[in-house]
Amino acid sequence: MKKISLFGGTGRTGRLFLSQALEKGYSVKALARDPEKINLRHPALEIVGGDVLNADVVAATVEGTDRVVSLFGHVKGSPDWLQTEGTRNIIQAMKRLSVPAIVSLSGGGLPFPEKDRPKFADKLIRTVMKLAVPRVLNDAIRHHEVLAESGLEWVIVRGPRLTDAPRKGAYRVGWVGVNASTKISRADLADFILTQVEDETFIHQMPFVSE
């Protein structure tokens, strides 16, 4: 089984991803600013204390792993370009340590015009995001550009409104406005993200996962 380096394992989706990955037999090396926030203890889990904006700590997290899963995002007080700069650090470490592939998480507001066919409601949501949280959207867009320029294998998983419903293990994988609904549980989103550690179907694409 591949060993995963995980960024964002203390978030609500990240915690579910971490438990599912360990459940399925993966080894995980997880970076956390506050290691105490990871309340799981497991023989296959290694916790690294530090920040994704610290290149040395990021490299220490990536070292010895086979795949990167990046689920970190903005919280109150985050720098404007948190996702972009953190992703740059991860890419730099991946290249130096010959780790070939990364799965990153973003929201449905991040456009993928090659496949998306946004309906009126989708366009409205993006307009609201541009007005209400422009720095988060701009950071997501730039983080995509950084991945696209990296030469690595990458997948950006996008989702709509997230709920705390239990995992069903069944969901739709489409594009914004195409075979998509308006919500998904964090548990099912984590389930799909975990499939992308092995699956090569969506390399260099941004699938949208929903109920």
Secondary structure, DSSP 8 states (H G I E B T S, - for coil): --EEEEE-TTSHHHHHHHHHHHHTT-EEEEEESSGGG-----TTEEEEES-TT-HHHHHHHHTT-SEEEE-----TT--TTHHHHHHHHHHHHHHHHT--EEEEEEETTS--TTT----HHHHHHHHHHHHH-HHHHHHHHHHHHHHHTS-SEEEEEEESEEE-----S--EEEBTTBS--SEEEHHHHHHHHHHTTT--TTTTB--EEE-
